[in-house]
Amino acid sequence: MNAVVPFSTALRERSSSAHSPRECDGFMTDLLTGAGTRDDYIALIAQHWFLYAALEEASARMRTDPVASVFLSDKLSRLPALEADLAFLIGPQWRDEIRPLPTTQAYVSRIRRVAATWPGGFVAHHYTRFLGDLSGGPSIGRLMQRQFGFETNGIGFLLFGDIADPKAFKSVYREQLDAAPWDDAEKERVIAEVLVAYRFTTELFADLTRAKAARVA
């Protein structure tokens, strides 16, 4: 008799090919290996502000949903840190200086459309962004500290300072995924939406690469 694979395991395994080194080609590879610039890092943070503004707006609406609300935690909130980072990196006028790239606009539209009608789809985007950045953010933050001489200003978004034990937090989140009252068809829909979110991430890095080329031309 085959053992039942927990949904969180199936989700991680099915999305692992999408969440691969290929998505970091170019822009992120340069940033992580020291070939990127401070302006590249600012561009990345700016696009994340638009994404998290949409996600946290959706989170506020999902607080009354019996399934999606289980995944919400104020400890995950990124907007205050992102806004503090942008004020430090750009200045108090930062809102006038940033614009969403085409993929960011499409990604935000997708988050808003899904979250308006489909709790499972919201969870797919919540999982992809929040747990993804919780997993990789602190190590990226340390790299940015070394490369650009930051202390904590400028990298607050990546630090998740309110979560004392990220490993334990992620473990609880995966248990909540496993306990979600979704049938097999809904689980497949959620996995498919996670793959959509990963595709947007890959396309956003390509957009950032093109924007950088235009900026330095």
Backbone as a chain_set.jsonl record, in Angstrom:
{"seq": "MNAVVPFSTALRERSSSAHSPRECDGFMTDLLTGAGTRDDYIALIAQHWFLYAALEEASARMRTDPVASVFLSDKLSRLPALEADLAFLIGPQWRDEIRPLPTTQAYVSRIRRVAATWPGGFVAHHYTRFLGDLSGGPSIGRLMQRQFGFETNGIGFLLFGDIADPKAFKSVYREQLDAAPWDDAEKERVIAEVLVAYRFTTELFADLTRAKAARVA", "coords": {"N": [[0.846, -1.195, 0.0], [0.622, 2.16, -0.93], [2.123, 4.93, 0.655], [0.47, 7.882, 1.786], [1.211, 10.947, 0.402], [2.014, 13.905, 2.055], [0.297, 17.013, 1.496], [1.835, 19.392, 1.547], [4.362, 18.413, 1.01], [4.023, 17.326, -1.554], [3.443, 19.693, -2.896], [5.843, 21.121, -2.605], [7.602, 19.395, -3.958], [6.485, 19.279, -6.543], [6.736, 21.89, -7.379], [9.415, 22.335, -7.399], [10.975, 22.163, -9.726], [10.239, 24.441, -11.073], [11.097, 26.364, -9.341], [14.01, 26.989, -9.639], [17.621, 27.176, -10.35], [17.522, 28.433, -12.821], [15.66, 30.501, -12.719], [17.056, 32.486, -11.548], [18.862, 33.382, -13.334], [21.012, 35.776, -14.877], [19.945, 38.784, -13.851], [19.518, 38.319, -10.976], [21.608, 36.553, -10.467], [23.841, 38.153, -10.98], [23.461, 40.059, -8.946], [23.706, 38.519, -6.63], [26.265, 37.55, -6.781], [27.965, 39.642, -6.607], [28.3, 41.187, -8.857], [26.275, 42.883, -9.396], [24.694, 46.131, -8.857], [24.158, 48.805, -6.454], [21.953, 50.244, -7.335], [20.658, 48.237, -8.771], [19.813, 46.57, -6.709], [18.047, 48.317, -5.394], [16.118, 48.573, -7.387], [15.057, 45.985, -7.387], [13.943, 45.812, -4.785], [12.037, 47.812, -4.964], [10.157, 46.745, -6.809], [9.235, 44.621, -5.314], [7.803, 45.98, -3.378], [5.395, 46.724, -4.649], [4.32, 44.181, -5.126], [4.001, 43.121, -2.529], [2.31, 45.004, -1.442], [-0.058, 44.447, -2.794], [-0.469, 41.783, -1.936], [-0.72, 42.081, 0.852], [-2.894, 43.727, 1.04], [-4.806, 41.97, 0.036], [-4.594, 40.05, 2.042], [-5.738, 41.356, 4.22], [-8.413, 41.308, 3.485], [-8.862, 38.596, 3.549], [-8.976, 37.814, 6.169], [-11.317, 37.025, 7.332], [-11.939, 34.692, 6.117], [-12.491, 31.244, 6.47], [-10.568, 29.301, 5.754], [-8.286, 30.514, 4.44], [-7.533, 32.416, 6.349], [-6.158, 31.093, 8.325], [-3.518, 30.994, 7.57], [-2.496, 33.477, 7.893], [-0.386, 35.884, 9.394], [0.726, 38.466, 11.449], [3.403, 38.648, 11.84], [4.594, 38.109, 9.455], [4.298, 40.338, 7.908], [5.445, 42.574, 5.453], [5.344, 45.127, 4.389], [5.785, 47.529, 6.092], [8.572, 47.284, 6.582], [9.596, 47.242, 3.961], [8.886, 49.832, 3.13], [10.355, 51.402, 4.898], [12.916, 50.6, 4.101], [12.962, 51.571, 1.434], [12.719, 54.304, 1.884], [15.141, 54.791, 3.123], [16.937, 53.986, 1.097], [16.258, 55.476, -1.187], [15.07, 57.906, -0.419], [12.838, 60.296, 1.211], [10.968, 60.835, -0.742], [10.365, 58.543, -2.107], [8.078, 57.229, -3.108], [7.37, 58.658, -5.337], [9.333, 57.983, -7.073], [9.384, 55.369, -7.933], [8.207, 52.804, -10.163], [5.941, 50.308, -11.314], [7.116, 47.47, -13.088], [6.276, 45.893, -16.283], [5.771, 43.064, -15.887], [5.423, 43.045, -13.122], [3.068, 44.558, -12.895], [1.271, 42.805, -14.15], [1.479, 40.608, -12.455], [0.574, 41.672, -9.999], [-2.067, 42.227, -10.754], [-2.968, 39.626, -11.153], [-2.769, 38.545, -8.533], [-4.662, 40.143, -7.2], [-7.021, 39.537, -8.618], [-7.317, 36.755, -8.231], [-7.389, 36.603, -5.424], [-9.764, 37.865, -4.909], [-11.779, 36.074, -5.366], [-11.067, 33.447, -4.776], [-9.978, 31.585, -2.256], [-8.05, 29.463, -2.056], [-6.329, 30.038, -4.175], [-5.333, 32.492, -3.34], [-3.884, 31.588, -1.096], [-1.941, 30.115, -2.444], [-0.364, 32.135, -3.668], [0.386, 33.565, -1.393], [1.881, 31.632, -0.012], [3.977, 31.218, -1.893], [5.301, 33.716, -2.08], [5.665, 34.763, 0.627], [6.689, 32.553, 2.18], [8.764, 31.848, 0.513], [10.427, 34.158, 0.546], [10.941, 34.262, 3.259], [12.493, 31.984, 3.508], [14.763, 32.446, 1.846], [15.452, 35.113, 2.2], [16.96, 36.149, 4.582], [19.644, 35.213, 4.138], [20.233, 36.427, 1.686], [20.028, 39.044, 2.512], [22.274, 39.242, 4.215], [24.305, 39.001, 2.324], [23.871, 41.363, 0.849], [24.44, 43.229, 2.824], [27.224, 42.902, 3.087], [28.094, 43.533, 0.501], [27.206, 46.152, -0.033], [27.647, 47.641, 2.21], [25.643, 47.94, 4.094], [23.898, 48.194, 7.243], [21.41, 47.42, 9.194], [19.545, 49.033, 8.088], [17.962, 49.361, 4.987], [17.878, 46.661, 4.398], [15.819, 45.593, 5.803], [13.445, 44.432, 4.924], [14.232, 41.874, 4.215], [14.803, 40.529, 6.528], [12.916, 39.542, 8.459], [12.476, 39.998, 11.249], [10.666, 39.589, 13.338], [10.204, 36.933, 13.535], [11.346, 34.478, 15.37], [12.24, 31.857, 15.071], [12.627, 30.736, 12.135], [12.59, 28.187, 10.888], [10.89, 26.608, 12.481], [8.569, 28.112, 12.203], [8.006, 27.812, 9.463], [7.565, 25.088, 9.444], [5.171, 24.847, 10.899], [3.501, 26.253, 9.159], [3.514, 24.531, 6.935], [2.243, 22.347, 8.084], [-0.272, 23.471, 8.348], [-0.948, 23.738, 5.667], [-1.185, 21.034, 5.037], [-3.398, 20.421, 6.534], [-5.445, 21.797, 5.392], [-8.789, 21.958, 4.127], [-9.055, 20.766, 1.445], [-10.044, 19.105, -1.518], [-8.759, 16.614, -3.839], [-8.829, 17.737, -6.41], [-8.899, 20.487, -5.891], [-6.466, 20.788, -4.618], [-4.754, 20.302, -6.75], [-5.335, 22.552, -8.282], [-4.348, 24.562, -6.613], [-1.6, 23.951, -6.573], [-1.043, 24.38, -9.289], [-1.442, 27.135, -9.377], [0.609, 28.046, -7.757], [2.733, 27.436, -9.445], [2.197, 29.273, -11.445], [2.776, 31.634, -10.023], [5.537, 31.301, -9.604], [6.363, 31.444, -12.258], [5.785, 34.107, -12.857], [7.678, 35.294, -11.183], [10.119, 34.521, -12.378], [9.802, 35.819, -14.847], [9.748, 38.434, -13.971], [12.393, 38.855, -13.138], [13.59, 38.827, -15.642], [12.433, 41.131, -16.714], [13.596, 43.026, -15.012], [16.241, 42.78, -15.786], [16.093, 43.777, -18.42], [15.255, 46.395, -17.863], [17.457, 47.321, -16.49], [19.384, 47.284, -18.514], [18.38, 49.293, -20.174], [18.624, 51.427, -18.439], [21.362, 51.784, -18.098], [22.262, 52.223, -20.611]], "CA": [[0.0, 0.0, 0.0], [1.433, 3.357, -1.034], [1.9, 5.937, 1.685], [-0.102, 9.135, 1.305], [2.187, 12.04, 0.451], [1.406, 15.133, 2.558], [0.124, 18.019, 0.454], [2.966, 20.326, 1.549], [5.473, 17.73, 0.337], [3.692, 17.291, -2.98], [3.562, 21.059, -3.395], [7.274, 21.448, -2.704], [8.224, 18.574, -4.999], [5.947, 19.636, -7.861], [7.175, 23.236, -7.751], [10.884, 22.456, -7.305], [11.561, 22.396, -11.041], [9.987, 25.843, -11.424], [11.922, 27.173, -8.444], [15.32, 26.421, -9.955], [18.62, 28.207, -10.651], [17.211, 29.157, -14.058], [14.923, 31.723, -12.45], [17.986, 33.49, -11.06], [19.801, 33.738, -14.384], [21.118, 37.187, -15.216], [19.825, 39.842, -12.859], [19.772, 37.882, -9.599], [22.954, 35.986, -10.394], [24.766, 39.283, -10.834], [23.293, 40.681, -7.631], [24.161, 37.615, -5.569], [27.699, 37.249, -6.923], [28.755, 40.86, -6.482], [28.378, 41.922, -10.122], [25.18, 43.839, -9.434], [24.938, 47.427, -8.25], [23.182, 49.283, -5.47], [20.739, 50.582, -8.079], [19.976, 46.977, -9.081], [19.147, 46.139, -5.486], [16.911, 49.218, -5.186], [15.088, 48.205, -8.368], [14.43, 44.753, -6.914], [13.127, 46.12, -3.621], [10.888, 48.608, -5.409], [9.146, 45.864, -7.394], [8.64, 43.847, -4.224], [6.809, 46.803, -2.678], [4.119, 46.6, -5.352], [3.802, 42.831, -4.924], [3.552, 42.929, -1.158], [1.14, 45.861, -1.218], [-1.213, 43.674, -3.269], [-0.666, 40.612, -1.079], [-1.181, 42.441, 2.188], [-4.265, 44.196, 0.836], [-5.607, 40.75, -0.052], [-4.567, 39.412, 3.365], [-6.713, 42.034, 5.075], [-9.744, 40.826, 3.101], [-8.961, 37.16, 3.815], [-8.964, 37.535, 7.605], [-12.587, 36.398, 7.742], [-12.122, 33.43, 5.41], [-12.149, 30.172, 7.417], [-9.389, 28.544, 5.326], [-7.121, 31.367, 4.174], [-7.128, 33.183, 7.537], [-5.241, 30.27, 9.129], [-2.144, 31.202, 7.118], [-2.115, 34.872, 8.08], [0.34, 36.23, 10.619], [1.315, 39.808, 11.403], [4.86, 38.516, 11.837], [5.052, 38.033, 8.077], [4.073, 41.604, 7.2], [6.669, 43.125, 4.862], [5.204, 46.498, 3.901], [6.504, 48.544, 6.875], [10.018, 47.154, 6.36], [9.878, 47.679, 2.598], [8.782, 51.283, 3.047], [11.525, 51.94, 5.591], [14.077, 50.358, 3.233], [12.922, 52.474, 0.289], [13.011, 55.652, 2.379], [16.588, 54.833, 3.357], [17.681, 53.793, -0.146], [15.911, 56.481, -2.196], [14.748, 59.166, 0.226], [11.429, 60.392, 1.607], [10.128, 60.961, -1.929], [10.503, 57.278, -2.831], [6.85, 56.848, -3.817], [7.363, 59.344, -6.635], [10.489, 57.54, -7.847], [9.29, 53.964, -8.354], [7.127, 52.435, -11.064], [5.905, 48.851, -11.525], [7.467, 46.948, -14.4], [5.121, 45.206, -16.882], [5.465, 41.802, -15.212], [4.895, 43.374, -11.8], [1.673, 44.944, -13.079], [0.496, 41.59, -14.435], [1.527, 39.8, -11.23], [-0.338, 42.319, -9.047], [-3.426, 41.993, -11.24], [-3.296, 38.223, -10.893], [-2.992, 38.392, -7.098], [-5.936, 40.775, -6.84], [-8.136, 38.807, -9.231], [-7.445, 35.464, -7.558], [-7.768, 36.785, -4.022], [-11.135, 38.361, -4.833], [-12.779, 35.023, -5.579], [-10.578, 32.082, -4.597], [-9.071, 31.498, -1.121], [-6.923, 28.58, -2.336], [-5.396, 30.763, -5.028], [-4.636, 33.445, -2.47], [-2.893, 30.844, -0.318], [-0.835, 29.77, -3.356], [0.521, 33.301, -3.803], [0.899, 33.844, -0.052], [2.928, 30.632, 0.219], [5.108, 31.411, -2.787], [6.043, 34.934, -1.77], [6.084, 34.914, 2.016], [7.579, 31.483, 2.617], [9.971, 31.923, -0.302], [11.312, 35.21, 1.042], [11.387, 33.864, 4.597], [13.54, 30.972, 3.35], [15.984, 32.961, 1.23], [15.716, 36.518, 2.486], [18.059, 36.471, 5.502], [20.968, 35.0, 3.542], [20.417, 37.488, 0.698], [20.281, 40.259, 3.284], [23.677, 39.255, 4.658], [25.116, 39.297, 1.136], [23.736, 42.785, 0.533], [25.199, 43.946, 3.848], [28.661, 42.861, 2.765], [28.371, 44.155, -0.787], [26.887, 47.569, -0.106], [27.963, 48.303, 3.466], [24.452, 48.18, 4.901], [23.761, 47.559, 8.56], [20.07, 46.847, 9.03], [18.825, 49.917, 7.174], [18.06, 48.948, 3.598], [17.631, 45.225, 4.221], [14.813, 45.155, 6.776], [12.49, 43.562, 4.238], [14.77, 40.519, 4.09], [15.256, 39.995, 7.819], [11.846, 38.859, 9.21], [12.949, 40.078, 12.627], [9.659, 39.169, 14.314], [10.11, 35.466, 13.548], [12.559, 34.057, 16.066], [12.664, 30.543, 14.587], [12.01, 30.545, 10.817], [12.375, 26.77, 10.582], [9.675, 26.183, 13.187], [7.444, 28.825, 11.59], [7.703, 27.153, 8.188], [7.022, 23.769, 9.751], [3.763, 25.046, 11.248], [2.815, 26.649, 7.925], [3.319, 23.318, 6.131], [1.191, 21.572, 8.75], [-1.538, 24.11, 8.004], [-1.235, 23.324, 4.297], [-1.633, 19.643, 5.07], [-4.706, 20.344, 7.199], [-6.461, 22.55, 4.639], [-9.877, 21.052, 3.715], [-9.142, 20.768, -0.015], [-10.053, 17.803, -2.169], [-7.62, 16.439, -4.754], [-8.931, 18.684, -7.52], [-8.503, 21.807, -5.401], [-5.012, 20.756, -4.388], [-4.122, 20.465, -8.06], [-5.494, 23.965, -8.662], [-3.418, 25.354, -5.791], [-0.252, 23.703, -7.097], [-0.941, 25.068, -10.581], [-1.323, 28.581, -9.141], [1.985, 28.253, -7.282], [3.585, 27.433, -10.639], [1.972, 30.58, -12.075], [3.525, 32.623, -9.246], [6.956, 31.134, -9.911], [6.6, 31.954, -13.61], [5.84, 35.561, -12.747], [8.958, 35.66, -10.581], [11.132, 34.378, -13.416], [9.604, 36.875, -15.84], [10.112, 39.7, -13.351], [13.847, 38.999, -13.233], [13.889, 39.201, -17.03], [12.076, 42.543, -16.821], [14.62, 43.805, -14.301], [17.416, 42.78, -16.642], [15.843, 44.714, -19.517], [15.22, 47.744, -17.322], [18.832, 47.702, -16.19], [20.057, 47.576, -19.78], [17.913, 50.611, -20.613], [19.106, 52.427, -17.5], [22.813, 52.021, -18.23], [22.606, 52.442, -22.03]], "C": [[0.88, 1.243, 0.0], [1.082, 4.339, 0.081], [1.338, 7.206, 1.05], [0.929, 10.244, 1.474], [1.491, 13.289, 0.99], [1.331, 16.192, 1.46], [1.314, 18.974, 0.397], [4.184, 19.718, 0.865], [5.243, 17.677, -1.164], [3.859, 18.667, -3.603], [5.025, 21.435, -3.588], [7.926, 20.679, -3.846], [7.771, 18.99, -6.393], [6.438, 21.004, -8.322], [8.693, 23.383, -7.791], [11.533, 22.724, -8.653], [11.345, 23.825, -11.502], [10.861, 26.766, -10.594], [13.353, 26.651, -8.54], [16.327, 27.523, -10.213], [18.303, 29.014, -11.899], [16.504, 30.477, -13.78], [15.843, 32.831, -11.964], [19.016, 33.885, -12.11], [19.835, 35.25, -14.567], [21.062, 38.095, -14.012], [20.19, 39.374, -11.451], [21.142, 37.257, -9.448], [23.986, 37.088, -10.209], [24.69, 39.879, -9.433], [23.884, 39.817, -6.526], [25.655, 37.324, -5.636], [28.57, 38.495, -6.887], [28.893, 41.662, -7.758], [27.261, 42.951, -10.256], [25.534, 45.113, -8.696], [23.893, 47.741, -7.187], [21.868, 49.644, -6.157], [19.952, 49.326, -8.471], [19.186, 46.496, -7.867], [17.923, 47.009, -5.209], [15.778, 48.866, -6.141], [14.333, 46.959, -7.933], [13.486, 45.033, -5.748], [11.876, 46.899, -4.023], [9.793, 47.724, -5.99], [8.479, 45.013, -6.323], [7.605, 44.668, -3.457], [5.445, 46.667, -3.343], [3.489, 45.225, -5.111], [3.25, 42.649, -3.518], [2.391, 43.847, -0.802], [-0.124, 45.126, -1.653], [-1.499, 42.491, -2.357], [-1.22, 40.995, 0.287], [-2.564, 43.085, 2.149], [-5.21, 42.985, 0.771], [-5.68, 40.045, 1.299], [-5.605, 40.035, 4.291], [-8.126, 41.553, 4.763], [-9.943, 39.369, 3.5], [-9.039, 36.822, 5.309], [-10.257, 36.888, 8.096], [-12.839, 35.081, 7.023], [-11.674, 32.279, 6.305], [-10.913, 29.367, 7.035], [-8.167, 29.442, 5.209], [-6.622, 32.072, 5.43], [-6.137, 32.418, 8.406], [-3.785, 30.583, 8.802], [-1.63, 32.61, 7.401], [-1.431, 35.085, 9.419], [0.932, 37.615, 10.456], [2.839, 39.747, 11.376], [5.438, 38.461, 10.425], [4.99, 39.375, 7.352], [5.392, 42.217, 6.741], [6.546, 44.6, 4.495], [5.922, 47.538, 4.76], [8.015, 48.49, 6.651], [10.4, 47.607, 4.963], [9.855, 49.197, 2.492], [9.937, 51.96, 3.78], [12.786, 51.762, 4.75], [14.109, 51.348, 2.074], [13.19, 53.915, 0.706], [14.508, 55.82, 2.62], [17.361, 54.825, 2.039], [17.463, 54.916, -1.157], [15.721, 57.855, -1.58], [13.262, 59.246, 0.5], [10.464, 60.495, 0.434], [10.048, 59.662, -2.714], [9.251, 56.886, -3.604], [6.774, 57.495, -5.204], [8.423, 58.804, -7.582], [10.338, 56.129, -8.418], [8.067, 53.73, -9.225], [7.122, 50.914, -11.223], [6.315, 48.504, -12.95], [6.276, 46.174, -14.978], [4.765, 43.887, -16.193], [4.907, 42.041, -13.822], [3.431, 43.762, -11.891], [0.789, 43.72, -13.315], [0.393, 40.703, -13.194], [0.552, 40.363, -10.197], [-1.786, 42.091, -9.466], [-3.872, 40.566, -10.958], [-3.596, 37.994, -9.409], [-4.355, 38.946, -6.713], [-7.13, 40.004, -7.381], [-8.378, 37.485, -8.512], [-7.978, 35.636, -6.142], [-9.199, 37.274, -3.866], [-12.158, 37.24, -4.847], [-12.356, 33.631, -5.104], [-9.555, 32.002, -3.449], [-7.854, 30.61, -1.385], [-5.874, 29.246, -3.218], [-4.638, 31.818, -4.253], [-3.546, 32.742, -1.673], [-1.693, 30.468, -1.185], [0.141, 30.926, -3.488], [1.145, 33.688, -2.467], [2.069, 32.91, 0.256], [4.173, 30.934, -0.612], [5.938, 32.608, -2.375], [6.563, 34.913, -0.336], [7.038, 33.808, 2.451], [8.862, 31.466, 1.792], [10.942, 32.963, 0.222], [11.774, 34.925, 2.471], [12.535, 32.86, 4.508], [14.85, 31.574, 2.849], [16.392, 34.349, 1.637], [16.879, 36.796, 3.415], [19.443, 36.28, 4.903], [21.252, 36.038, 2.466], [20.714, 38.802, 1.409], [21.725, 40.346, 3.751], [24.62, 39.545, 3.498], [25.059, 40.782, 0.793], [24.459, 43.647, 1.563], [26.672, 44.016, 3.48], [28.96, 43.646, 1.488], [28.211, 45.67, -0.766], [27.104, 48.317, 1.205], [26.749, 48.647, 4.303], [24.654, 47.626, 6.312], [22.399, 46.844, 8.528], [19.21, 47.741, 8.15], [19.041, 49.438, 5.742], [17.794, 47.482, 3.356], [16.569, 44.7, 5.185], [13.792, 44.209, 6.185], [12.93, 42.106, 4.251], [14.988, 39.827, 5.433], [14.196, 39.238, 8.612], [12.189, 38.818, 10.704], [11.956, 39.628, 13.674], [9.508, 37.652, 14.407], [11.409, 34.911, 14.118], [13.12, 32.752, 15.515], [12.003, 30.276, 13.232], [11.713, 29.09, 10.479], [11.096, 26.265, 11.228], [8.443, 26.846, 12.578], [7.031, 28.153, 10.288], [7.115, 25.768, 8.409], [5.534, 23.857, 10.093], [2.957, 25.409, 10.0], [2.541, 25.415, 7.062], [2.273, 22.399, 6.767], [-0.19, 22.152, 8.43], [-1.933, 23.796, 6.562], [-1.794, 21.904, 4.269], [-3.04, 19.505, 5.648], [-5.806, 21.078, 6.444], [-7.513, 21.594, 4.063], [-10.106, 21.055, 2.202], [-9.195, 19.341, -0.538], [-8.915, 17.749, -3.194], [-7.643, 17.441, -5.898], [-8.494, 20.084, -7.092], [-7.009, 21.858, -5.119], [-4.254, 20.928, -5.7], [-4.214, 21.914, -8.532], [-4.515, 24.841, -7.897], [-1.987, 25.182, -6.295], [-0.051, 24.434, -8.421], [-0.77, 26.574, -10.385], [0.045, 28.93, -8.551], [2.947, 28.298, -8.469], [3.413, 28.739, -11.424], [2.784, 31.656, -11.352], [5.021, 32.519, -9.512], [7.28, 31.656, -11.308], [6.666, 33.476, -13.62], [7.184, 36.013, -12.169], [10.079, 35.591, -11.602], [11.031, 35.507, -14.437], [9.947, 38.247, -15.271], [11.626, 39.912, -13.389], [14.264, 39.382, -14.648], [13.552, 40.672, -17.269], [13.126, 43.431, -16.165], [15.909, 43.873, -15.117], [17.266, 43.772, -17.786], [15.844, 46.154, -19.025], [16.622, 48.234, -16.983], [19.579, 48.076, -17.475], [19.655, 48.95, -20.307], [18.466, 51.717, -19.737], [20.563, 52.778, -17.736], [23.229, 52.297, -19.672], [23.046, 53.896, -22.258]], "O": [[1.78, 1.371, 0.831], [-0.086, 4.55, 0.404], [1.685, 7.558, -0.077], [1.456, 10.449, 2.567], [0.472, 13.7, 0.437], [2.205, 16.257, 0.595], [1.759, 19.333, -0.694], [4.951, 20.426, 0.212], [6.15, 17.947, -1.951], [4.364, 18.788, -4.719], [5.397, 22.002, -4.616], [8.71, 21.241, -4.611], [8.579, 19.047, -7.32], [6.546, 21.252, -9.524], [9.204, 24.435, -8.173], [12.535, 23.436, -8.724], [12.167, 24.371, -12.237], [11.312, 27.81, -11.067], [13.841, 25.964, -7.644], [15.949, 28.692, -10.29], [18.755, 30.151, -12.034], [16.705, 31.457, -14.497], [15.454, 33.999, -11.965], [19.943, 34.64, -11.815], [18.814, 35.923, -14.429], [22.016, 38.171, -13.238], [21.062, 39.955, -10.806], [21.78, 37.413, -8.407], [24.893, 36.971, -9.385], [25.712, 40.167, -8.811], [24.495, 40.333, -5.59], [26.246, 36.894, -4.645], [29.778, 38.418, -7.112], [29.535, 42.713, -7.757], [27.307, 43.802, -11.145], [26.544, 45.177, -7.994], [22.89, 47.042, -7.043], [20.792, 49.38, -5.62], [18.722, 49.348, -8.499], [18.037, 46.069, -7.987], [16.872, 46.493, -4.828], [14.61, 48.861, -5.75], [13.114, 46.879, -8.088], [12.356, 44.544, -5.731], [10.792, 46.67, -3.487], [8.616, 47.932, -5.695], [7.287, 44.717, -6.416], [6.634, 44.114, -2.942], [4.439, 46.509, -2.652], [2.278, 45.115, -4.916], [2.167, 42.093, -3.333], [1.571, 43.503, 0.05], [-1.143, 45.176, -0.964], [-2.657, 42.226, -2.037], [-2.093, 40.308, 0.82], [-3.319, 42.998, 3.117], [-6.28, 42.989, 1.38], [-6.724, 39.5, 1.657], [-6.27, 39.333, 5.053], [-8.947, 41.404, 5.668], [-11.07, 38.949, 3.763], [-9.158, 35.649, 5.665], [-10.279, 36.272, 9.162], [-13.843, 34.417, 7.285], [-10.572, 32.331, 6.853], [-10.264, 28.8, 7.914], [-7.129, 29.165, 5.81], [-5.422, 32.305, 5.571], [-5.36, 33.025, 9.143], [-2.914, 30.452, 9.662], [-0.456, 32.9, 7.173], [-1.844, 34.538, 10.441], [1.568, 37.91, 9.444], [3.491, 40.693, 10.936], [6.621, 38.73, 10.219], [5.577, 39.521, 6.28], [6.331, 42.363, 7.523], [7.566, 45.263, 4.305], [6.626, 48.379, 4.2], [8.664, 49.53, 6.541], [11.414, 48.282, 4.786], [10.712, 49.785, 1.833], [10.441, 52.986, 3.325], [13.627, 52.658, 4.688], [15.162, 51.905, 1.763], [13.819, 54.668, -0.037], [15.07, 56.881, 2.348], [18.328, 55.57, 1.88], [18.379, 55.27, -1.901], [16.158, 58.858, -2.144], [12.501, 58.375, 0.077], [9.266, 60.267, 0.598], [9.692, 59.686, -3.892], [9.357, 56.265, -4.661], [6.181, 56.936, -6.127], [8.416, 59.131, -8.768], [11.1, 55.742, -9.304], [7.03, 54.37, -9.052], [8.185, 50.296, -11.261], [5.905, 49.168, -13.902], [5.354, 45.832, -14.236], [3.59, 43.619, -15.941], [4.012, 41.319, -13.383], [2.629, 43.344, -11.056], [-0.301, 43.611, -12.753], [-0.657, 40.121, -12.922], [-0.211, 39.612, -9.589], [-2.636, 41.795, -8.627], [-5.017, 40.328, -10.572], [-4.571, 37.322, -9.07], [-5.113, 38.302, -5.988], [-8.133, 39.836, -6.688], [-9.522, 37.136, -8.219], [-8.886, 34.926, -5.711], [-9.791, 37.115, -2.799], [-13.286, 37.426, -4.392], [-13.188, 32.727, -5.034], [-8.383, 32.32, -3.653], [-6.743, 30.956, -0.986], [-4.675, 29.042, -3.03], [-3.444, 32.023, -4.474], [-2.42, 33.232, -1.581], [-0.555, 30.498, -0.716], [1.353, 30.72, -3.426], [2.306, 34.095, -2.418], [3.117, 33.35, 0.727], [5.29, 30.908, -0.096], [7.165, 32.52, -2.325], [7.767, 35.033, -0.109], [8.088, 34.091, 3.029], [9.926, 31.113, 2.302], [12.139, 32.699, 0.336], [12.881, 35.308, 2.851], [13.446, 32.881, 5.336], [15.922, 31.253, 3.362], [17.544, 34.74, 1.45], [17.731, 37.617, 3.075], [20.33, 37.101, 5.135], [22.389, 36.491, 2.336], [21.554, 39.581, 0.959], [22.334, 41.414, 3.689], [25.615, 40.25, 3.663], [26.084, 41.389, 0.482], [25.028, 44.682, 1.215], [27.287, 45.079, 3.556], [29.97, 44.346, 1.411], [28.982, 46.39, -1.4], [26.779, 49.501, 1.303], [26.809, 49.551, 5.137], [25.461, 46.724, 6.541], [22.261, 45.791, 7.906], [18.253, 47.272, 7.534], [20.167, 49.146, 5.338], [17.511, 47.086, 2.225], [16.438, 43.488, 5.361], [13.323, 43.29, 6.858], [12.094, 41.204, 4.293], [15.328, 38.644, 5.463], [14.555, 38.352, 9.387], [12.192, 37.758, 11.331], [12.351, 39.313, 14.796], [8.773, 37.147, 15.255], [12.436, 34.877, 13.44], [14.335, 32.558, 15.493], [10.938, 29.661, 13.177], [10.696, 28.793, 9.852], [10.306, 25.57, 10.589], [7.394, 26.215, 12.452], [5.843, 27.948, 10.04], [6.26, 25.324, 7.642], [4.735, 23.041, 9.633], [1.845, 24.914, 9.816], [1.446, 25.275, 6.517], [1.505, 21.748, 6.059], [-1.157, 21.41, 8.262], [-3.113, 23.61, 6.266], [-2.758, 21.618, 3.559], [-3.78, 18.587, 5.294], [-6.976, 20.99, 6.817], [-7.16, 20.527, 3.562], [-11.216, 21.315, 1.737], [-8.472, 18.469, -0.055], [-8.197, 18.731, -3.385], [-6.596, 17.94, -6.31], [-7.804, 20.781, -7.836], [-6.365, 22.879, -5.362], [-3.236, 21.618, -5.752], [-3.266, 22.438, -9.119], [-3.919, 25.756, -8.465], [-1.25, 26.159, -6.428], [0.997, 25.04, -8.645], [-0.04, 27.219, -11.138], [0.578, 30.005, -8.825], [3.872, 29.11, -8.489], [4.373, 29.25, -11.999], [3.411, 32.497, -11.997], [5.701, 33.538, -9.632], [8.341, 32.242, -11.524], [7.5, 34.064, -14.307], [7.756, 37.004, -12.623], [10.901, 36.503, -11.684], [12.041, 36.081, -14.844], [10.389, 39.129, -16.007], [12.09, 41.024, -13.644], [15.19, 40.172, -14.832], [14.297, 41.379, -17.947], [13.497, 44.47, -16.711], [16.585, 44.901, -15.136], [18.195, 44.52, -18.09], [16.375, 47.038, -19.697], [16.94, 49.41, -17.164], [20.314, 49.063, -17.511], [20.492, 49.688, -20.827], [18.747, 52.815, -20.216], [20.958, 53.935, -17.592], [24.399, 52.572, -19.94], [23.374, 54.272, -23.383]]}, "num_chains": 1, "name": "protein.A"}
